[in-house]
């Protein structure tokens, strides 16, 4: 499964923040603090946001509307009408396109994202099944590192109104 998540051909990316024994650093890289939290929690939170939006959101919020969405998502969700977007708000590449070329460009991007979402959903199902199977083999102890990371991510998520299925 790891090869699928990191393969350039799928269009899905996974970045490993740190690995190895941390001999030069002297402590685990995953626990180095950035913006007040361990790097590992940043990665876990980002992965959870991707999965959440892929399952539940019609579109991520647009810039200026409380999030970091984009034009393609907004048009696909019916939040924005491409014909009403001011030219000054378009990317430099889109400014060079005719109206018909813009529509085709957006349609192509929407289709590609739908394909990627389908792949992401399938990979997420495989991931969830794999994790569930591994947990059944050796359930995490309440004080184990994995359990602490999961608890920390869930606690942070609760503070911003995100809940997880049990």
N, CA, C and O of each residue as an XYZ file, in Angstrom:
664
protein
N       0.824     -1.190      0.000
C       0.000      0.000      0.000
C       0.864      1.249      0.000
O       0.487      2.246     -0.615
N       2.007      1.229      0.666
C       2.870      2.403      0.748
C       3.247      2.899     -0.646
O       3.239      4.105     -0.893
N       3.578      1.978     -1.564
C       3.941      2.370     -2.921
C       2.824      3.127     -3.612
O       3.082      4.064     -4.368
N       1.581      2.729     -3.359
C       0.442      3.414     -3.960
C       0.321      4.842     -3.458
O       0.024      5.753     -4.231
N       0.553      5.042     -2.156
C       0.407      6.375     -1.601
C       1.490      7.328     -2.071
O       1.256      8.534     -2.154
N       2.666      6.812     -2.380
C       3.766      7.692     -2.731
C       4.053      7.704     -4.225
O       4.977      8.390     -4.662
N       3.309      6.985     -4.995
C       3.575      6.886     -6.425
C       3.194      8.160     -7.157
O       2.126      8.724     -6.921
N       4.069      8.610     -8.044
C       3.770      9.791     -8.858
C       2.627      9.481     -9.834
O       1.880     10.381    -10.216
N       2.493      8.244    -10.229
C       1.474      7.906    -11.214
C       0.064      8.054    -10.687
O      -0.849      8.300    -11.475
N      -0.156      7.917     -9.398
C      -1.504      8.031     -8.862
C      -1.910      9.485     -8.678
O      -3.100      9.787     -8.584
N      -0.928     10.397     -8.625
C      -1.237     11.788     -8.359
C      -1.438     12.070     -6.886
O      -1.720     13.209     -6.512
N      -1.300     11.057     -6.035
C      -1.428     11.225     -4.592
C      -0.033     11.236     -3.995
O       0.837     10.468     -4.404
N       0.169     12.106     -3.032
C       1.496     12.236     -2.444
C       1.454     12.024     -0.953
O       0.472     12.352     -0.287
N       2.517     11.478     -0.446
C       2.692     11.311      0.981
C       4.115     11.725      1.307
O       5.056     11.206      0.705
N       4.295     12.629      2.225
C       5.625     13.090      2.594
C       5.956     12.549      3.973
O       5.198     12.736      4.926
N       7.076     11.889      4.068
C       7.550     11.389      5.358
C       8.400     12.496      5.958
O       9.418     12.889      5.389
N       7.977     12.991      7.105
C       8.681     14.110      7.725
C      10.035     13.710      8.284
O      10.983     14.492      8.215
N      10.144     12.534      8.824
C      11.390     12.132      9.456
C      11.474     10.619      9.543
O      10.463      9.927      9.662
N      12.685     10.130      9.483
C      12.913      8.695      9.628
C      14.344      8.498     10.100
O      15.143      9.435     10.090
N      14.658      7.302     10.506
C      16.015      7.004     10.935
C      16.165      7.090     12.440
O      15.204      7.319     13.174
N      17.394      6.901     12.875
C      17.667      6.814     14.303
C      17.863      8.140     15.002
O      17.946      8.163     16.230
N      17.940      9.237     14.288
C      18.120     10.570     14.875
C      19.405     10.665     15.698
O      19.440     11.335     16.730
N      20.457      9.990     15.236
C      21.723      9.999     15.983
C      22.314     11.406     16.063
O      22.766     11.818     17.132
N      22.319     12.144     14.968
C      22.905     13.488     14.993
C      22.059     14.460     15.795
O      22.595     15.302     16.515
N      20.754     14.352     15.679
C      19.862     15.269     16.388
C      19.819     14.955     17.884
O      19.726     15.858     18.715
N      19.886     13.687     18.207
C      19.898     13.299     19.608
C      18.531     13.019     20.194
O      18.433     12.574     21.337
N      17.487     13.265     19.446
C      16.134     12.939     19.891
C      15.293     12.655     18.655
O      15.658     13.078     17.558
N      14.190     11.959     18.803
C      13.377     11.606     17.634
C      12.899     12.838     16.863
O      12.320     13.757     17.442
N      13.147     12.845     15.559
C      12.755     13.984     14.717
C      11.239     14.189     14.729
O      10.752     15.317     14.660
N      10.516     13.094     14.817
C       9.062     13.196     14.789
C       8.530     14.014     15.959
O       7.426     14.553     15.885
N       9.303     14.111     17.035
C       8.842     14.814     18.231
C       9.375     16.242     18.325
O       9.055     16.962     19.270
N      10.200     16.662     17.332
C      10.682     18.039     17.317
C       9.466     18.949     17.202
O       8.561     18.685     16.412
N       9.446     20.004     17.980
C       8.274     20.883     18.014
C       8.354     21.949     16.931
O       9.405     22.550     16.709
N       7.251     22.171     16.274
C       7.092     23.217     15.273
C       5.736     23.860     15.527
O       4.721     23.168     15.597
N       5.717     25.169     15.664
C       4.472     25.897     15.955
C       3.765     25.285     17.168
O       2.541     25.165     17.201
N       4.570     24.903     18.160
C       4.011     24.443     19.427
C       3.585     22.991     19.498
O       3.086     22.544     20.530
N       3.776     22.236     18.400
C       3.363     20.825     18.401
C       4.449     19.964     17.771
O       5.250     20.466     16.982
N       4.491     18.678     18.104
C       5.444     17.779     17.445
C       5.148     17.673     15.943
O       3.987     17.713     15.535
N       6.182     17.541     15.134
C       6.013     17.420     13.686
C       5.053     16.299     13.316
O       4.271     16.430     12.374
N       5.110     15.212     14.045
C       4.243     14.078     13.751
C       2.762     14.463     13.843
O       1.948     13.980     13.056
N       2.413     15.319     14.789
C       1.016     15.740     14.912
C       0.593     16.608     13.734
O      -0.554     16.538     13.294
N       1.512     17.427     13.220
C       1.191     18.223     12.020
C       0.859     17.299     10.853
O      -0.116     17.522     10.136
N       1.674     16.262     10.666
C       1.442     15.318      9.570
C       0.129     14.564      9.760
O      -0.637     14.399      8.810
N      -0.131     14.112     10.969
C      -1.372     13.370     11.242
C      -2.589     14.255     11.026
O      -3.592     13.812     10.466
N      -2.505     15.496     11.463
C      -3.638     16.412     11.295
C      -3.881     16.707      9.819
O      -5.030     16.757      9.378
N      -2.818     16.902      9.059
C      -2.969     17.171      7.627
C      -3.605     15.979      6.918
O      -4.492     16.152      6.082
N      -3.155     14.774      7.247
C      -3.729     13.577      6.638
C      -5.202     13.435      7.001
O      -6.022     13.084      6.153
N      -5.536     13.706      8.256
C      -6.935     13.622      8.674
C      -7.800     14.656      7.958
O      -8.942     14.362      7.604
N      -7.273     15.867      7.737
C      -8.048     16.887      7.016
C      -8.323     16.445      5.590
O      -9.435     16.613      5.089
N      -7.315     15.881      4.931
C      -7.503     15.400      3.557
C      -8.587     14.338      3.522
O      -9.479     14.379      2.675
N      -8.510     13.388      4.444
C      -9.511     12.317      4.466
C     -10.893     12.865      4.801
O     -11.888     12.442      4.213
N     -10.959     13.802      5.742
C     -12.249     14.376      6.112
C     -12.883     15.064      4.906
O     -14.043     14.808      4.583
N     -12.123     15.937      4.238
C     -12.688     16.653      3.096
C     -13.029     15.714      1.953
O     -13.998     15.945      1.229
N     -12.239     14.650      1.781
C     -12.555     13.730      0.693
C     -13.853     12.977      0.959
O     -14.539     12.574      0.020
N     -14.195     12.785      2.233
C     -15.421     12.056      2.576
C     -16.643     12.951      2.731
O     -17.735     12.592      2.290
N     -16.468     14.126      3.360
C     -17.621     14.879      3.840
C     -17.880     16.223      3.179
O     -19.015     16.700      3.191
N     -16.881     16.833      2.614
C     -17.069     18.202      2.143
C     -17.361     18.231      0.656
O     -16.773     17.481     -0.123
N     -18.270     19.100      0.275
C     -18.519     19.308     -1.149
C     -17.388     20.132     -1.742
O     -17.020     19.938     -2.901
N     -16.848     21.030     -0.976
C     -15.689     21.829     -1.388
C     -15.049     22.398     -0.143
O     -15.731     22.700      0.837
N     -13.740     22.543     -0.183
C     -13.084     23.228      0.915
C     -13.420     24.699      0.785
O     -13.722     25.156     -0.317
N     -13.378     25.450      1.857
C     -13.725     26.863      1.774
C     -12.807     27.610      0.817
O     -11.638     27.257      0.665
N     -13.335     28.632      0.179
C     -12.539     29.459     -0.728
C     -11.674     30.410      0.078
O     -11.995     30.726      1.223
N     -10.570     30.871     -0.518
C      -9.768     31.877      0.173
C     -10.643     33.063      0.538
O     -11.466     33.503     -0.264
N     -10.470     33.572      1.730
C     -11.293     34.691      2.172
C     -12.586     34.250      2.827
O     -13.308     35.073      3.389
N     -12.889     32.963      2.764
C     -14.108     32.445      3.377
C     -13.768     31.446      4.474
O     -14.495     30.478      4.699
N     -12.656     31.697      5.149
C     -12.299     30.879      6.289
C     -11.504     29.638      5.967
O     -11.360     28.778      6.835
N     -10.975     29.499      4.755
C     -10.193     28.318      4.447
C      -9.297     28.516      3.262
O      -9.063     29.641      2.822
N      -8.798     27.423      2.746
C      -7.830     27.490      1.659
C      -8.299     26.659      0.477
O      -7.546     25.821     -0.020
N      -9.510     26.867      0.022
C     -10.013     26.152     -1.131
C      -9.501     26.773     -2.412
O      -8.609     27.620     -2.377
N     -10.055     26.362     -3.547
C      -9.612     26.952     -4.802
C     -10.760     27.063     -5.789
O     -11.868     26.590     -5.533
N     -10.481     27.689     -6.913
C     -11.505     27.977     -7.905
C     -12.140     26.709     -8.469
O     -13.358     26.648     -8.632
N     -11.335     25.709     -8.763
C     -11.873     24.472     -9.346
C     -12.895     23.838     -8.406
O     -13.982     23.455     -8.838
N     -12.553     23.726     -7.129
C     -13.482     23.151     -6.150
C     -14.752     23.987     -6.029
O     -15.858     23.450     -5.970
N     -14.580     25.301     -5.994
C     -15.728     26.185     -5.823
C     -16.683     26.090     -7.009
O     -17.901     26.086     -6.831
N     -16.130     26.014     -8.219
C     -16.971     25.883     -9.416
C     -17.667     24.531     -9.421
O     -18.860     24.446     -9.710
N     -16.925     23.473     -9.103
C     -17.502     22.124     -9.086
C     -18.626     22.012     -8.061
O     -19.613     21.317     -8.298
N     -18.483     22.688     -6.931
C     -19.495     22.633     -5.874
C     -20.669     23.558     -6.160
O     -21.654     23.545     -5.421
N     -20.584     24.361     -7.220
C     -21.663     25.280     -7.545
C     -21.650     26.547     -6.719
O     -22.623     27.300     -6.714
N     -20.544     26.789     -6.014
C     -20.420     27.977     -5.174
C     -20.072     29.195     -6.019
O     -20.444     30.319     -5.680
N     -19.357     28.971     -7.125
C     -18.893     30.051     -7.985
C     -19.273     29.745     -9.422
O     -19.211     28.596     -9.858
N     -19.665     30.774    -10.153
C     -19.953     30.675    -11.577
C     -18.734     31.216    -12.317
O     -18.388     32.387    -12.160
N     -18.084     30.386    -13.116
C     -16.858     30.788    -13.812
C     -17.059     32.052    -14.636
O     -16.169     32.900    -14.701
N     -18.197     32.178    -15.250
C     -18.451     33.345    -16.104
C     -18.512     34.648    -15.308
O     -18.348     35.730    -15.871
N     -18.747     34.544    -14.000
C     -18.838     35.744    -13.166
C     -17.529     36.073    -12.443
O     -17.443     37.079    -11.740
N     -16.516     35.227    -12.616
C     -15.229     35.476    -11.968
C     -14.521     36.598    -12.723
O     -14.399     36.551    -13.947
N     -14.061     37.595    -11.991
C     -13.353     38.716    -12.607
C     -12.009     38.242    -13.125
O     -11.346     37.416    -12.498
N     -11.614     38.769    -14.270
C     -10.345     38.357    -14.869
C      -9.172     38.575    -13.920
O      -8.231     37.782    -13.908
N      -9.220     39.633    -13.131
C      -8.130     39.930    -12.192
C      -7.968     38.828    -11.142
O      -6.897     38.689    -10.551
N      -9.026     38.045    -10.907
C      -8.975     36.968     -9.912
C      -8.468     35.651    -10.486
O      -8.249     34.693     -9.745
N      -8.283     35.599    -11.799
C      -7.819     34.372    -12.451
C      -6.302     34.270    -12.401
O      -5.600     35.268    -12.241
N      -5.808     33.038    -12.542
C      -4.358     32.825    -12.632
C      -3.870     33.426    -13.949
O      -4.658     33.666    -14.864
N      -2.575     33.661    -14.031
C      -2.001     34.228    -15.261
C      -2.274     33.322    -16.454
O      -2.563     33.811    -17.546
N      -2.186     32.020    -16.263
C      -2.458     31.087    -17.355
C      -3.905     31.184    -17.825
O      -4.169     31.173    -19.027
N      -4.842     31.279    -16.886
C      -6.258     31.341    -17.272
C      -6.608     32.670    -17.934
O      -7.511     32.723    -18.769
N      -5.919     33.722    -17.579
C      -6.166     35.025    -18.213
C      -5.892     34.963    -19.709
O      -6.500     35.701    -20.484
N      -4.979     34.086    -20.120
C      -4.607     33.967    -21.532
C      -5.593     33.118    -22.322
O      -5.505     33.052    -23.548
N      -6.527     32.469    -21.641
C      -7.471     31.563    -22.294
C      -8.741     32.286    -22.710
O      -9.122     33.304    -22.132
N      -9.388     31.728    -23.737
C     -10.718     32.210    -24.101
C     -11.708     31.639    -23.088
O     -11.358     30.769    -22.291
N     -12.935     32.130    -23.124
C     -13.963     31.632    -22.204
C     -14.169     30.124    -22.380
O     -14.296     29.397    -21.394
N     -14.202     29.653    -23.630
C     -14.390     28.225    -23.889
C     -13.196     27.409    -23.398
O     -13.366     26.312    -22.865
N     -11.993     27.945    -23.578
C     -10.799     27.245    -23.093
C     -10.809     27.162    -21.561
O     -10.395     26.155    -20.987
N     -11.277     28.210    -20.918
C     -11.366     28.200    -19.451
C     -12.331     27.124    -18.980
O     -12.030     26.378    -18.048
N     -13.495     27.042    -19.625
C     -14.483     26.024    -19.248
C     -13.900     24.620    -19.423
O     -14.070     23.756    -18.563
N     -13.210     24.405    -20.547
C     -12.613     23.095    -20.805
C     -11.516     22.793    -19.788
O     -11.395     21.664    -19.313
N     -10.726     23.798    -19.459
C      -9.652     23.643    -18.477
C     -10.220     23.239    -17.116
O      -9.725     22.310    -16.479
N     -11.260     23.943    -16.679
C     -11.887     23.629    -15.387
C     -12.511     22.240    -15.422
O     -12.366     21.470    -14.473
N     -13.204     21.915    -16.511
C     -13.829     20.595    -16.638
C     -12.777     19.483    -16.562
O     -13.003     18.449    -15.934
N     -11.638     19.703    -17.203
C     -10.555     18.721    -17.163
C     -10.035     18.558    -15.741
O      -9.797     17.436    -15.291
N      -9.858     19.663    -15.033
C      -9.370     19.615    -13.651
C     -10.388     18.925    -12.735
O     -10.008     18.136    -11.870
N     -11.663     19.216    -12.921
C     -12.707     18.585    -12.111
C     -12.682     17.076    -12.321
O     -12.747     16.316    -11.355
N     -12.588     16.639    -13.563
C     -12.565     15.206    -13.858
C     -11.341     14.543    -13.241
O     -11.451     13.463    -12.661
N     -10.191     15.167    -13.356
C      -8.965     14.603    -12.781
C      -9.097     14.489    -11.264
O      -8.693     13.483    -10.681
N      -9.653     15.503    -10.629
C      -9.823     15.458     -9.178
C     -10.806     14.379     -8.762
O     -10.620     13.738     -7.728
N     -11.841     14.172     -9.547
C     -12.792     13.095     -9.233
C     -12.110     11.735     -9.317
O     -12.340     10.859     -8.483
N     -11.263     11.568    -10.343
C     -10.502     10.321    -10.467
C      -9.600     10.132     -9.252
O      -9.535      9.041     -8.686
N      -8.907     11.196     -8.854
C      -8.008     11.110     -7.699
C      -8.779     10.841     -6.416
O      -8.317     10.094     -5.553
N      -9.957     11.451     -6.290
C     -10.763     11.227     -5.097
C     -11.200      9.767     -5.027
O     -11.201      9.173     -3.948
N     -11.568      9.191     -6.150
C     -11.955      7.782     -6.195
C     -10.783      6.909     -5.741
O     -10.966      5.980     -4.954
N      -9.578      7.208     -6.238
C      -8.392      6.461     -5.819
C      -8.123      6.666     -4.333
O      -7.816      5.713     -3.616
N      -8.241      7.912     -3.870
C      -8.001      8.209     -2.459
C      -8.994      7.459     -1.573
O      -8.612      6.903     -0.543
N     -10.252      7.442     -1.966
C     -11.265      6.717     -1.189
C     -10.944      5.221     -1.112
O     -11.061      4.603     -0.054
N     -10.536      4.649     -2.253
C     -10.199      3.228     -2.278
C      -8.977      2.943     -1.399
O      -8.955      1.965     -0.652
N      -7.967      3.806     -1.498
C      -6.771      3.632     -0.666
C      -7.097      3.816      0.809
O      -6.552      3.115      1.662
N      -7.982      4.755      1.108
C      -8.363      4.974      2.503
C      -9.088      3.754      3.071
O      -8.879      3.394      4.229
N      -9.935      3.120      2.266
C     -10.608      1.896      2.723
C      -9.595      0.792      3.001
O      -9.691      0.083      4.003
N      -8.618      0.655      2.097
C      -7.576     -0.353      2.311
C      -6.771     -0.021      3.564
O      -6.447     -0.905      4.357
N      -6.453      1.254      3.732
C      -5.679      1.700      4.900
C      -6.447      1.390      6.186
O      -5.885      0.849      7.139
N      -7.740      1.739      6.203
C      -8.554      1.507      7.399
C      -8.645      0.013      7.717
O      -8.566     -0.382      8.880
N      -8.809     -0.812      6.689
C      -8.880     -2.265      6.898
C      -7.545     -2.797      7.419
O      -7.509     -3.647      8.309
N      -6.459     -2.291      6.859
C      -5.125     -2.719      7.297
C      -4.890     -2.328      8.755
O      -4.409     -3.139      9.547
N      -5.225     -1.103      9.106
C      -5.034     -0.639     10.482
C      -5.894     -1.453     11.442
O      -5.428     -1.860     12.506
N      -7.146     -1.688     11.065
C      -8.034     -2.475     11.925
C      -7.486     -3.884     12.134
O      -7.534     -4.411     13.246
N      -6.969     -4.491     11.075
C      -6.409     -5.839     11.182
C      -5.176     -5.848     12.082
O      -4.996     -6.756     12.895
N      -4.330     -4.831     11.929
C      -3.125     -4.750     12.755
C      -3.474     -4.512     14.225
O      -2.839     -5.076     15.117
N      -4.475     -3.685     14.473
C      -4.884     -3.413     15.846
C      -5.469     -4.654     16.515
O      -5.306     -4.854     17.718
N      -6.147     -5.482     15.728
C      -6.691     -6.727     16.298
C      -5.570     -7.685     16.688
O      -5.687     -8.428     17.663
N      -4.476     -7.659     15.913
C      -3.336     -8.532     16.215
C      -2.694     -8.146     17.543
O      -2.369     -9.000     18.367
N      -2.521     -6.848     17.728
C      -1.857     -6.368     18.946
C      -2.455     -5.019     19.319
O      -1.931     -3.978     18.923
N      -3.552     -5.029     20.080
C      -4.187     -3.757     20.442
C      -3.199     -2.839     21.164
O      -2.383     -3.291     21.968
N      -3.289     -1.557     20.862
C      -2.392     -0.579     21.476
C      -2.699     -0.452     22.961
O      -3.856     -0.456     23.382
N      -1.642     -0.339     23.732
C      -1.805     -0.080     25.157
C      -2.205      1.380     25.315
O      -1.788      2.218     24.516
N      -3.006      1.704     26.327
C      -3.451      3.089     26.494
C      -2.307      4.097     26.608
O      -2.484      5.267     26.271
N      -1.138      3.658     27.078
C      -0.025      4.588     27.233
C       1.003      4.458     26.109
O       2.072      5.063     26.188
N       0.700      3.670     25.047
C       1.621      3.500     23.929
C       1.690      4.785     23.108
O       0.766      5.599     23.123
N       2.792      4.950     22.397
C       3.004      6.150     21.583
C       1.858      6.376     20.598
O       1.329      7.483     20.498
N       1.475      5.319     19.868
C       0.390      5.447     18.884
C      -0.899      5.944     19.532
O      -1.577      6.818     18.993
N      -1.225      5.384     20.680
C      -2.450      5.779     21.375
C      -2.378      7.238     21.801
O      -3.369      7.965     21.721
N      -1.210      7.662     22.250
C      -1.036      9.059     22.671
C      -1.184     10.005     21.481
O      -1.801     11.063     21.605
N      -0.622      9.632     20.329
C      -0.747     10.464     19.126
C      -2.211     10.564     18.714
O      -2.706     11.653     18.426
N      -2.899      9.430     18.686
C      -4.317      9.426     18.304
C      -5.129     10.277     19.274
O      -5.980     11.058     18.848
N      -4.878     10.136     20.562
C      -5.590     10.938     21.564
C      -5.324     12.429     21.363
O      -6.242     13.242     21.468
N      -4.072     12.791     21.074
C      -3.719     14.204     20.878
C      -4.398     14.775     19.636
O      -4.894     15.901     19.659
N      -4.421     14.001     18.557
C      -5.075     14.465     17.329
C      -6.572     14.623     17.555
O      -7.162     15.618     17.135
N      -7.182     13.660     18.207
C      -8.619     13.741     18.482
C      -8.960     14.918     19.401
O      -9.966     15.599     19.200
N      -8.117     15.150     20.408
C      -8.370     16.269     21.327
C      -8.279     17.588     20.584
O      -9.113     18.470     20.792
N      -7.295     17.740     19.731
C      -7.141     18.980     18.957
C      -8.308     19.134     17.980
O      -8.848     20.227     17.811
N      -8.682     18.046     17.352
C      -9.785     18.087     16.398
C     -11.082     18.505     17.073
O     -11.857     19.286     16.520
N     -11.316     17.976     18.283
C     -12.527     18.339     19.030
C     -12.613     19.836     19.262
O     -13.693     20.423     19.198
N     -11.460     20.455     19.534
C     -11.426     21.894     19.804
C     -11.860     22.720     18.600
O     -12.341     23.843     18.756
N     -11.691     22.163     17.389
C     -12.101     22.909     16.199
C     -13.366     22.336     15.566
O     -13.727     22.682     14.441
N     -14.039     21.441     16.322
C     -15.346     20.959     15.875
C     -15.322     19.760     14.966
O     -16.331     19.467     14.326
N     -14.199     19.045     14.879
C     -14.120     17.843     14.034
C     -14.250     16.633     14.944
O     -13.564     16.530     15.961
N     -15.136     15.717     14.567
C     -15.299     14.491     15.344
C     -14.987     13.303     14.457
O     -15.044     13.395     13.231
N     -14.657     12.191     15.084
C     -14.300     10.974     14.375
C     -15.268      9.866     14.736
O     -15.801      9.803     15.844
N     -15.477      8.987     13.752
C     -16.275      7.805     14.028
C     -15.462      6.874     14.908
O     -14.247      6.759     14.745
N     -16.125      6.214     15.832
C     -15.401      5.281     16.725
C     -15.268      3.941     16.064
O     -14.694      3.020     16.645
